[in-house]
Amino acid sequence: MIIEDIPIDNKGVQQNLGFAALPCSVIEFKLFLILGIAKVQNYNRIKMNLIKVIYQFKQVKGR
């Protein structure tokens, strides 16, 4: 599943992480939930890495 592959509900509205879109089956819903949580965790990890890189860069520049 690609990050751009955002589920669309029956009204044609894009759902951000699949929490609001209720698929037909429970298994599908659980999959949407897992994918949504994975995306959030991945985003937070990327954000933390960026902060670390910026912090290290500032330290090197400050010397």
Secondary structure, 3 states (H helix, E strand, C coil): CCCCCCCECCCCCECCCCCCCCCCCHHHHHHHHHHHHHHHHHHHHHHHHHHHHHHHHHHHHHC
